[in-house]
């Protein structure tokens, strides 16, 4: 009986939770030029995906290559180091 109550309490707790998974990958900025960057290490990225870099800098994936992606920054890229 105690086991059933415990599982019921756990089930209620899970149902109340609004947790969302956030997938993150670690990448390496290989080069930056004229508001764009070549970034490696993003194996699961998709075209037009929004990326957030350190300091809150945003960029959009514009090219997909085998070992890197091309990113166009939406903010100033001065805070990003290659």
Buried (B, 14 or more C-beta within 10 A) or exposed (E): EEEEEEEEEEEEEEEEEEEEEEEEEEBEBEEBEEEBBBBBBBEEBEEEBEBEBEEEBEBBBEEEEEEBBBBBBEBEBEEBEE
